[in-house]
Amino acid sequence: MNIFHLDWIAISSVVIILLLVLLISVKLYKHFSRWRGFISHRAIETKNLTELKSKILSLRRFSTIIFAKNTNRKGSINDQSESSLFIIIGDYWFQKLQKILIEALCTYGHQVISLTLLPRFIYTQKSKSAQSSLKEAISTLISCLNQNEYMNCEKYYFIDTTGTEVYFKSLFSDPTVLALISINPKITKSSLSKLPKILSERTHNEWYCIFSRYSYLRFKNKYQRRLVTHLPDGIPDKVKIVSVKNARYSFRNYETILLGEIIHIVEQNV
């Protein structure tokens, strides 16, 4: 075969395309493998309490229920009341940010209850007995854990990492919630019309909305802009908006700044 008769332009094009595919694959691998899919801190003890769903019907809205704490924190169960309790609710499909926050907060000595919501199309098929308010479900879970001496806490900080539309309306007026923290909440036009009424009923806690500056690629976060510019009568005093500069929707490379903002919120609402 005469190599001079080969179509070198076509071969070069194929090689370039393969190199581009390889480059994109490496970029994607680095992006998704950078975060661990598990908690590696040896001092953090986690207990899978998903079996409670069979005993407490109001918990059936969650696919997993995890309790985590730092075992280096010595003392009796009464001493543990000095540490704060965080309830983190995450999305069924994307749980990496949720796990990072669990490990970080437990490292600081706090206790964490991690709940993962079932996908909506599954939850809507559940029986009516499972469709209680989120406030009732969390209250029942906390009482159960206190009775079984996993912890000794009544009040808690609520963190939503699902990035979905506001679904925790029942918590806005709950006096046991020290602060509501939403990470990139989905502010739709329909939720904007309902927010004023929800916020007017709330007297006990503040709602902190932490937004990344950008959503995906270099597109600015439209939900932050929508909340700031379209909420009727302006932003209420109890709604605090935090924007993490240069961060994207996943907060990749900005996890420490995100954690710092959460710790700052805790210090303001002790």
N, C-alpha and C positions, 0 to 999 in steps of 0.2 A: 504494500500500500504506500502510495506516495504522500508523505506528510504535507507536501506543499499544496495538495489538492483538498485538504481539510478546510472546513469552514471555521477558521479561527475566530471570527467575529461572534459566531453563535456559541462556540465553546467558551469564549471569554465572558459572554453574557451570562451563561449558565453558572460559571464559577463565581461571578460577582453576585448573582442572586443567592447562591448557596452561602456565600460569606455573609451576606446581609441577614439571611435567615438565622445563621449561627450567632451573629452578633445580637440580634433581637432575642433569641432564645436565652443567651447568657444574661442579658439585661433582665428578662422576666424571671429567670431563676434567682438572680441576686435579689430581686425585689421581693419575691414570695418566700425565699428561704432565709432572709435576714432575720425575721422574727421566728423565735422558737414556737412550736406548737404545744409546748408543755411548760410547766413551772419547774425550774431547775434548782431553786434555792432550797438547800437541805433543811433549813430551820422552819420552812413553811409546811405545815401539815394541812392536808386537804381531806375532807370527808364527803363522799358522795351520798347525798341524802335524797336521791331521786325516788327511792322506794316510798317516801312519805306521800307520794301522789296517790298511792292505793288506799291510804288512810284518811287523807284530807282532800276532799273533792275540789276545793277551791284552788289547789295547787296544780291541777291538771292542765292549766294553760301553759305550763313550763315543760320543756323537754328535758332539762337537767337542773338539778339543785345541788350546789356545792357550797360547803362551809370551809373557810380557810382562816388560819391564824398562825402567828409566829410562836413556835414552841420554845424559843429562847426567853419568852416573857414568863418569868417565874411568878409563883404566888398562887393563892387560892382563887376560886371562881369570883369572889368578891373583889379581889384586887384587879381582875380583868375589866371591871367596870370603868376603870380609868381610861382605857383605850376606846377609841371611837369605833362605831359600827358603820360599815358601808354596805349598802345593797346596790349591786351593779347588775343591770339588766342588759343583756346582749342579744344580738341577732343570731338566728339559727345558723345562717350560712357563713357569717364572717365573725370569728371569735378571737382573733389575734390581739386586737387592741384591748379587749375585755381581759384576757389573760395577763397582758402586760400590766394593767392597772391592778389586778389582783396581787401579783407578785410585788409590785412597787409599794402598795399600801400596806401589805402584810410586813414587808421589810421595815417599814416605819413603825411597826408595832400595833397596827390596827387590825380589827377583825372584819372579815368580808363574807357576805353571802352573795354568791354568784348565781343568777337566774338566767336561763336562756329561753326566750319566748319561742313557742311553736310557730311555724309558718302560719300566716293568717288563714290560708285555705284549708289547713288541717284543724286549726282551733275552732273555726266556725262550724265544723261538723261535730264538735263535742256536745255532750248533753247539756241541758240547761243548768244542771246542778253544778257544773264546773264554771259557769259564766257569771261568777260573782265579781265584785269590784276588786281592783288591784289592791286597794287599801285593806280590804278584808282578808285577802290572800296573804299579804305580807304580815299583817297583824297576827294571824293564826300561826304562821311559820315562826315568827319571833317568840311567841308564847310557848310553842312546842320546844324550841331550842333552849329557852330559859328553863323550862321544866326539866329537861333532860341534862341540864348543867353543861351544855356546850359553851354557854356564855352567860353574861348577866347584863343585858342591855335592853333598854326600852326605846330610846330615841336613836335615830340613824340619819345618815346622809344618803340621799338617793342619787345614783348616777345612771343615766340612760345613754347607752352607746349604740343603740339600734339605728340611729339616724332616720327614724320614721316619723310620721305625723304624731302629734301629741296624743298619747293614749292613756296617760296617767292622770286624768282630770281629777279623780277621787283623792289624789294625794295633795292637791293644792291647799286644802283646808285642814290637813291632818296635823295636829299639834305635835305629834311624835317625830315629824320630819324636820330636821334641823336646817336643811337646805336642799333644794332641788337643782340638780346639775344635768343639763342636757348637752351632749356633744354632737354638734352639727344637726340640730333638730330640723326636721322637714317642715318648713312653714309654707303651707299651701294657702290658697285664697279662701278656701272654705274654713280652715282653722283660724285664719285672721278674723273672720266674722264672729267666731265663737270665743276667741281669747278674752275680749273685754269682760264678758259675763263671768268667765272662769276666774279671771284675775280679781274681779270685784268681790268675789266670795272668799278670797283667800286673805287671812289675817295673821297667820302664824309664821310663815317662812318666806324665803326669797327664792326666785327662780333665776338661775345663772345659765345663760346660753353661751357655750364656748364654740366659736366658729373657727374653722380654718380659713385663711385668707382666700385660698383658691379651692375649687371643687376638684376637677380633674384637669390634667395638663395645666394650662395657664388661664383657664376660665375662672373669673372671680365667683365667689360663693353667692349665688343669687338669693339664697334663703336668708342670709344676714341682711342683705340689702332690702329684701321684701319686708322683713320684720321692722327694720328701722324706718322705712319710708311709707309703709302702707297700713301700719297699725292705727286704727281710729283713735283720736285724742292723744296721739303720741305714745311714748314709752312710759309706762307706770314706774313709780319710784322703786317698786319691789322687783322689777325686772332688770337684771344686770347683764349686759352684753360684753363678752370678752372675745377679742379677735387675735388669733395667733398669727403674727406676720410671717409671710412666705410659706406657711404650712399648707399642705394639700389635704384632701379629704381624709386620707388614711393616717395623717399625722406622722408619717414615716420620716425619721430623722429629727422629729420635733416632739418625741414622747416625753423627754425630760422637761421641756417647757410646759407641756400639757399637764404633767404631774405637778409642776410648781404652781400652776394656776389653781389646781384643785386643792393643794395644801394651803394656799393663800385664802381660798374660800373657807376652808375648815377653820383657820385661825380667826376669821371674821365672825364665825357663827358657832363658837364653842359654847 
